[in-house]
Amino acid sequence: MHRHDSFYDMMSKGLRESKKAVMGFLEASVETEQPIEEAIRELIWRMGVSEFAEMSGVDQPQVSKFLHGKINPTEKTLNKFLKPFGFKIKKTIERAS
């Protein structure tokens, strides 16, 4: 590691190289109640659009549109984004108190 490498550079490299690192990143996001869309956008920024698109099997233009807030992905697309990392969207209904 070079001295000029920042924490974010190291984190980005780790996310690109390790599914386990991505899983940890997503789990931490869920635990802090960060909206999953925000967590995925941050993940895409860190990994890079091309690499994320290849991993998720979603076309690069669609990933880029999501990243820039031009589309709201369906549950199906979010699941495609999450599947390579061992996650899926789960909806729950709770009785109002």
N, C-alpha and C positions, 0 to 999 in steps of 0.2 A: 504494500500500500504506500502510495506517495503522500508526502506531507500535505500537499495541496488538495488532496481528495477531501471533499466535504462529507458530512454525515449523510446528506441526501444522495450524493453520488454513490456512496457505498450501499445505501438502502436500495437505490434503483438497480444497481448491479445485482444485489442479492435477490431482488424480486424477479429479475430476468433469468437468473440462473437456478432458482429453487422454488418448486411448487410448495414446499413446506414453508418457506418464507412468506409466500403469498397467502397461504392458509392462516398463518399467524397474523398477518396484516388484516385480513378480513375478519377473523375472530375478534381482534382488538377493536375494530370498527363497530362490530355488532354490540360488543360489551359496553361501548361508550354511547350507544344508541345513535350513532351517526347513520343517517339514511343510507341504505345500501347503494342507491344511485350515486351518491357523493363518494362513497368508498370505492366503487368501481371506477368512477372518473379519475380519482386520485391514482388508483392502480394503473389505469391506462397511461396517464401522464408519466408515471415512473417507469413503466415497462416499455413504452413506445407503442404507437398505434399498430404498426406492421406486425410486431411480435405478438401483441395481444390478439389481433385479428386472426393470426395463424393458429394460436393456441385455442381460441374459442370456436373457430370455424365460422365466424361471422364475417361477412365481407368488410374489407377495410373502409370503404366509403360510409357504411352504416355505423361502424365503430366511431369514425371521425365525427359524423353528424351527432351521435349520442354525446360524445366528448364535449362538443361545443354547444350543447343544449338545443340543437335544432330538431331533435325528435325525442319523444318519450317512449322508451322501449316497452314492449308488451312483457307480460310475465314469461312467456315462452323465450323471448330474446334474453331477458335477464338470466333465465336458467341456462341458456347457451353460454352466456358470459361466465357463469359460476361453475358450470359442470367440470371443466378441466381441473378445478381446484377442490372438488369434493363437496360443493355446496349446492343448495337449491332453495328457491323461494318457498316459504311455507306461510299460508294464510291461516289465521285463527280468528274465531269469533268468541267473544266473551260476553257474558251477561252484564249489562250496565248496572251499576249499583245505585 
